Amino acid sequence: MTLDRYADAVDGLEPDAGAVETAELVVTDDVLVKAFALGPGATLDAHEHGDATNVFHVLEGDPTVVRGGEEESLSAPAVVLNERGTVHGARNDTDERAVITASLCPLP
């Protein structure tokens, strides 16, 4: 048994090209941590959380993160703060799987 929730949750995520697969790593009354595995060419659509802060952790690959009017290709490991109300998303422009986690707190 391990304290790590990442490996078991993400090992089975093998998205096809253009697809996104997800797994919930932590769900409590006040925080959600969710993994997003992006296949080659996949997009996590831009969205916002008006009542919560969202933090992306780039854990595998080289996704392009979109925040507000900016976008940047990042390599793992990386952390991106998405303040409340900031439009954010990601896409995978590479030929390999990219994995990010998103932490949302507090839950709306």
Secondary structure, DSSP 8 states (H G I E B T S, - for coil): --S--HHHHHHT----TT-EEEEEEEE-SS-EEEEEEE-TT-EEEEE--TTSEEEEEEEES--EEEETTEEEE--SSEEEEE-TT--EEEE--SSS-EEEEEEEES--
